Amino acid sequence: MTTNKNQSPTPEQAHLAGSKAALAAKPGQAGIDPRGPRFGAGITALLLLTVIGLGLETTATLPTTIAQRAGQPAFLLLSAIALLFVWGAFAGIRRHPYGLLFKNTVRRALSAPTHLEDPRPPTFSQGVGLVVTVLGIVLHLAGVPYALVLFAAFAFIAAFLNAVFDYCLGCQLYVLLVRAGLNGRAHSAS
């Protein structure tokens, strides 16, 4: 595992692979159970798969007016998902409805996590999901065929990877931006 010169891994972080270690909460930092975002990603993946199914069913005959396109079930569901991304991106992953559901129901039936995760990467990931879904919404309203389905599919792939394989694309993007000094944590001098 690689660490920078000023930081050694804690015993809890020592068993984590490189990219997962970068997501772990630092000593003294309030962390989150890493299974919580995976739980939320599973729900999101199922909802996005529904959007894709509904969208494919109705995209062949795209309505001519914005009001008609805005009334389609796939559009309405993707808009609701986008609102959930807004909640997660701006209120934080700890206050997201899926996070609260996990904490108050599912977490109680599980053993303690082996490590805690920094909440900033999953919160950033919610912002990435927001951008992707809003692009699909805007392009759909503009009348671009299959835009809603395509961007819902992009978001589905990311949610599926997180839920099933514990690989958060938005979190990895966050880590890359931090390492480049463009986002997040203070960049340490090497």
C-alpha positions as a Markdown table, in Angstrom:
| # | Residue | x | y | z |
|---|---|---|---|---|
| 1 | Met | 0.0 | 0.0 | 0.0 |
| 2 | Thr | 1.4 | 3.4 | -0.9 |
| 3 | Thr | 1.2 | 6.3 | 1.6 |
| 4 | Asn | 2.7 | 9.7 | 1.4 |
| 5 | Lys | 5.9 | 10.4 | 3.3 |
| 6 | Asn | 4.1 | 12.2 | 6.2 |
| 7 | Gln | 1.5 | 9.6 | 6.8 |
| 8 | Ser | 1.6 | 5.9 | 7.8 |
| 9 | Pro | -1.5 | 3.7 | 7.6 |
| 10 | Thr | -3.4 | 3.1 | 10.7 |
| 11 | Pro | -4.0 | -0.6 | 11.7 |
| 12 | Glu | -7.6 | -0.3 | 10.4 |
| 13 | Gln | -6.3 | 1.0 | 7.0 |
| 14 | Ala | -3.4 | -1.5 | 6.7 |
| 15 | His | -5.5 | -4.2 | 5.1 |
| 16 | Leu | -7.1 | -1.9 | 2.5 |
| 17 | Ala | -5.9 | -1.8 | -1.1 |
| 18 | Gly | -4.4 | 1.5 | -2.4 |
| 19 | Ser | -7.5 | 3.2 | -3.8 |
| 20 | Lys | -9.7 | 2.1 | -0.8 |
| 21 | Ala | -7.0 | 3.3 | 1.6 |
| 22 | Ala | -7.3 | 6.7 | 0.0 |
| 23 | Leu | -11.0 | 6.7 | 0.9 |
| 24 | Ala | -10.6 | 5.7 | 4.5 |
| 25 | Ala | -11.3 | 8.2 | 7.3 |
| 26 | Lys | -8.2 | 9.6 | 8.9 |
| 27 | Pro | -7.5 | 9.3 | 12.6 |
| 28 | Gly | -9.7 | 11.7 | 14.5 |
| 29 | Gln | -12.0 | 12.2 | 11.5 |
| 30 | Ala | -15.7 | 11.3 | 11.8 |
| 31 | Gly | -16.2 | 8.5 | 9.2 |
| 32 | Ile | -19.1 | 6.6 | 7.7 |
| 33 | Asp | -19.8 | 2.9 | 7.4 |
| 34 | Pro | -18.7 | 2.2 | 3.8 |
| 35 | Arg | -21.6 | -0.2 | 3.4 |
| 36 | Gly | -24.1 | 2.7 | 3.6 |
| 37 | Pro | -23.2 | 4.2 | 0.3 |
| 38 | Arg | -23.2 | 0.8 | -1.3 |
| 39 | Phe | -26.7 | 0.2 | 0.0 |
| 40 | Gly | -27.9 | 3.5 | -1.4 |
| 41 | Ala | -26.2 | 2.7 | -4.7 |
| 42 | Gly | -28.2 | -0.5 | -4.9 |
| 43 | Ile | -31.5 | 1.3 | -4.5 |
| 44 | Thr | -30.3 | 3.9 | -7.0 |
| 45 | Ala | -29.3 | 1.2 | -9.5 |
| 46 | Leu | -32.7 | -0.4 | -9.3 |
| 47 | Leu | -34.5 | 2.9 | -9.8 |
| 48 | Leu | -32.2 | 3.8 | -12.8 |
| 49 | Leu | -32.8 | 0.4 | -14.4 |
| 50 | Thr | -36.5 | 1.2 | -14.1 |
| 51 | Val | -35.9 | 4.6 | -15.8 |
| 52 | Ile | -34.1 | 2.8 | -18.6 |
| 53 | Gly | -36.9 | 0.4 | -19.1 |
| 54 | Leu | -39.6 | 3.1 | -19.0 |
| 55 | Gly | -37.5 | 5.3 | -21.3 |
| 56 | Leu | -36.9 | 2.6 | -23.9 |
| 57 | Glu | -40.6 | 1.8 | -23.9 |
| 58 | Thr | -41.5 | 5.4 | -24.8 |
| 59 | Thr | -38.4 | 6.8 | -26.6 |
| 60 | Ala | -39.3 | 5.4 | -30.0 |
| 61 | Thr | -42.0 | 8.1 | -30.3 |
| 62 | Leu | -40.6 | 11.1 | -28.5 |
| 63 | Pro | -43.4 | 13.6 | -27.8 |
| 64 | Thr | -43.2 | 16.9 | -29.7 |
| 65 | Thr | -43.8 | 19.3 | -26.8 |
| 66 | Ile | -41.7 | 19.9 | -23.7 |
| 67 | Ala | -44.8 | 19.5 | -21.5 |
| 68 | Gln | -45.4 | 16.1 | -23.0 |
| 69 | Arg | -41.8 | 15.0 | -22.6 |
| 70 | Ala | -41.8 | 16.3 | -19.0 |
| 71 | Gly | -44.9 | 14.2 | -18.2 |
| 72 | Gln | -43.3 | 10.9 | -19.2 |
| 73 | Pro | -42.8 | 8.4 | -16.4 |
| 74 | Ala | -39.1 | 7.9 | -17.1 |
| 75 | Phe | -38.6 | 11.7 | -17.0 |
| 76 | Leu | -40.5 | 12.0 | -13.7 |
| 77 | Leu | -38.5 | 9.1 | -12.1 |
| 78 | Leu | -35.1 | 10.4 | -13.3 |
| 79 | Ser | -36.1 | 13.9 | -12.0 |
| 80 | Ala | -36.9 | 12.3 | -8.6 |
| 81 | Ile | -33.5 | 10.6 | -8.6 |
| 82 | Ala | -31.8 | 13.9 | -9.5 |
| 83 | Leu | -33.5 | 15.5 | -6.5 |
| 84 | Leu | -32.1 | 12.7 | -4.3 |
| 85 | Phe | -28.6 | 13.4 | -5.8 |
| 86 | Val | -29.1 | 17.1 | -4.9 |
| 87 | Trp | -29.9 | 16.1 | -1.3 |
| 88 | Gly | -26.8 | 13.9 | -1.1 |
| 89 | Ala | -24.5 | 16.4 | -2.8 |
| 90 | Phe | -25.5 | 19.4 | -0.7 |
| 91 | Ala | -26.8 | 18.0 | 2.6 |
| 92 | Gly | -24.0 | 15.4 | 2.7 |
| 93 | Ile | -24.1 | 11.6 | 2.5 |
| 94 | Arg | -24.9 | 11.3 | 6.2 |
| 95 | Arg | -28.2 | 13.1 | 5.8 |
| 96 | His | -29.2 | 11.4 | 2.5 |
| 97 | Pro | -32.5 | 9.4 | 2.9 |
| 98 | Tyr | -30.8 | 6.1 | 1.9 |
| 99 | Gly | -28.0 | 6.8 | 4.4 |
| 100 | Leu | -30.5 | 7.4 | 7.1 |
| 101 | Leu | -32.5 | 4.3 | 6.1 |
| 102 | Phe | -29.3 | 2.2 | 6.3 |
| 103 | Lys | -28.2 | 3.7 | 9.6 |
| 104 | Asn | -31.6 | 3.2 | 11.3 |
| 105 | Thr | -32.5 | -0.2 | 9.9 |
| 106 | Val | -29.9 | -2.2 | 8.0 |
| 107 | Arg | -26.9 | -1.2 | 10.0 |
| 108 | Arg | -28.4 | -2.5 | 13.3 |
| 109 | Ala | -28.4 | -6.1 | 11.8 |
| 110 | Leu | -24.8 | -6.0 | 10.8 |
| 111 | Ser | -21.5 | -6.3 | 12.6 |
| 112 | Ala | -19.3 | -3.3 | 13.0 |
| 113 | Pro | -17.4 | -2.2 | 9.9 |
| 114 | Thr | -13.7 | -3.1 | 9.6 |
| 115 | His | -13.0 | 0.5 | 8.8 |
| 116 | Leu | -14.7 | 3.9 | 8.4 |
| 117 | Glu | -14.7 | 5.9 | 5.2 |
| 118 | Asp | -14.3 | 9.6 | 4.7 |
| 119 | Pro | -17.7 | 11.0 | 3.8 |
| 120 | Arg | -16.3 | 13.5 | 1.3 |
| 121 | Pro | -15.7 | 11.2 | -1.6 |
| 122 | Pro | -19.3 | 9.6 | -1.6 |
| 123 | Thr | -20.7 | 13.1 | -1.2 |
| 124 | Phe | -18.7 | 14.3 | -4.2 |
| 125 | Ser | -20.0 | 11.2 | -6.0 |
| 126 | Gln | -23.6 | 12.4 | -5.4 |
| 127 | Gly | -22.6 | 15.6 | -7.2 |
| 128 | Val | -21.3 | 13.6 | -10.1 |
| 129 | Gly | -24.5 | 11.6 | -10.3 |
| 130 | Leu | -26.4 | 14.9 | -10.2 |
| 131 | Val | -24.5 | 16.3 | -13.2 |
| 132 | Val | -25.1 | 13.1 | -15.2 |
| 133 | Thr | -28.8 | 12.9 | -14.5 |
| 134 | Val | -29.4 | 16.6 | -15.1 |
| 135 | Leu | -27.7 | 16.3 | -18.5 |
| 136 | Gly | -30.1 | 13.5 | -19.4 |
| 137 | Ile | -33.1 | 15.6 | -18.1 |
| 138 | Val | -32.1 | 18.7 | -20.0 |
| 139 | Leu | -31.3 | 16.9 | -23.3 |
| 140 | His | -34.5 | 15.0 | -23.0 |
| 141 | Leu | -36.5 | 18.2 | -22.6 |
| 142 | Ala | -34.6 | 19.6 | -25.6 |
| 143 | Gly | -35.9 | 16.7 | -27.7 |
| 144 | Val | -32.6 | 14.7 | -28.1 |
| 145 | Pro | -33.7 | 11.1 | -28.8 |
| 146 | Tyr | -32.5 | 8.5 | -26.3 |
| 147 | Ala | -30.6 | 11.1 | -24.2 |
| 148 | Leu | -32.6 | 10.3 | -21.1 |
| 149 | Val | -32.0 | 6.6 | -21.5 |
| 150 | Leu | -28.3 | 7.1 | -22.3 |
| 151 | Phe | -27.5 | 9.3 | -19.3 |
| 152 | Ala | -29.6 | 7.0 | -17.0 |
| 153 | Ala | -27.5 | 4.1 | -18.3 |
| 154 | Phe | -24.3 | 6.0 | -17.5 |
| 155 | Ala | -25.6 | 6.6 | -13.9 |
| 156 | Phe | -26.8 | 3.0 | -13.7 |
| 157 | Ile | -23.3 | 1.7 | -14.6 |
| 158 | Ala | -21.7 | 3.8 | -11.8 |
| 159 | Ala | -24.4 | 2.8 | -9.2 |
| 160 | Phe | -24.1 | -0.9 | -10.2 |
| 161 | Leu | -20.3 | -0.8 | -9.9 |
| 162 | Asn | -20.6 | 0.7 | -6.4 |
| 163 | Ala | -23.4 | -1.6 | -5.2 |
| 164 | Val | -22.1 | -4.9 | -6.6 |
| 165 | Phe | -18.3 | -4.5 | -6.7 |
| 166 | Asp | -17.7 | -1.7 | -4.1 |
| 167 | Tyr | -16.1 | 0.4 | -6.8 |
| 168 | Cys | -17.3 | 4.0 | -6.6 |
| 169 | Leu | -16.4 | 5.9 | -9.8 |
| 170 | Gly | -17.2 | 9.3 | -8.3 |
| 171 | Cys | -15.1 | 8.5 | -5.2 |
| 172 | Gln | -12.2 | 7.6 | -7.5 |
| 173 | Leu | -12.6 | 10.8 | -9.4 |
| 174 | Tyr | -12.5 | 12.7 | -6.1 |
| 175 | Val | -9.3 | 11.0 | -5.1 |
| 176 | Leu | -7.7 | 11.8 | -8.5 |
| 177 | Leu | -8.8 | 15.5 | -8.1 |
| 178 | Val | -7.4 | 15.6 | -4.6 |
| 179 | Arg | -4.1 | 14.1 | -5.7 |
| 180 | Ala | -3.9 | 16.7 | -8.5 |
| 181 | Gly | -4.5 | 19.4 | -6.0 |
| 182 | Leu | -7.8 | 20.5 | -7.6 |
| 183 | Asn | -10.3 | 19.5 | -4.9 |
| 184 | Gly | -10.8 | 18.5 | -1.3 |
| 185 | Arg | -8.2 | 17.9 | 1.3 |
| 186 | Ala | -5.2 | 20.2 | 1.7 |
| 187 | His | -2.4 | 19.1 | -0.6 |
| 188 | Ser | 0.7 | 18.1 | 1.5 |
| 189 | Ala | 4.2 | 19.1 | 0.5 |
| 190 | Ser | 6.3 | 16.2 | -0.6 |
